[in-house]
Amino acid sequence: MSNRPALFPTRRSLLATLAALTAASALGKSARADELPDASAALTRIMPQSPPDVSFTTPHGRMLTPASYPGHVLVLNFWATWCGPCVDELPSLAQAAPGWARRGILVLPVSIDLQGAAAVAPFYRSHGITTLPILLNEDGSDVRALDAPGIPATLIIDAAGQLVGHLVGAANWNTRATFDYLAGLGAAPSTGILPASAARL
């Protein structure tokens, strides 16, 4: 990675947060979206800067980067089917995605599952997720490049292609405050484009 300071806090500083996020799992329960923190309040907002050098593929092997979506605000979420907090927050992203897309805000969930689409596709089916694309980074190189202490890890990229926010940990993304924040990042309204179709650019 470049000489830029790491985006995310150290592992030590996240111990309490990660413990809280996994508490429900330890009790044999999953957190509902409304039990998670509002993403707009939980994320760290930063001065615009060049985004990290990350890339991901479609199930058909097409290589994509954040630059593949010019003019859109991106919610770039790194997750896995085996990650309890990821599973807790993904429904809120799926619920928000269609309405956001009409405003030029795209949700890009990048799975780091080793099995790639063979793991993600049945997970989507079993959870009734139809509004999100399948995007893959099977070797986990993107998370290592971010120096993130864990997943879910989310980057916010504005319509000019600049990194303006980040978050480690599960959050509720389907909130008015989060939409208002993202809508203020410069995206133009889209005409009928949904995240799943955008992923096939």
Summary of the structure (lengths in Angstrom):
residues: 201
radius of gyration: 15.5
end to end distance: 27.0
largest distance: 44.5
contacts: 632
relative contact order: 0.25
helix: 36%
strand: 19%
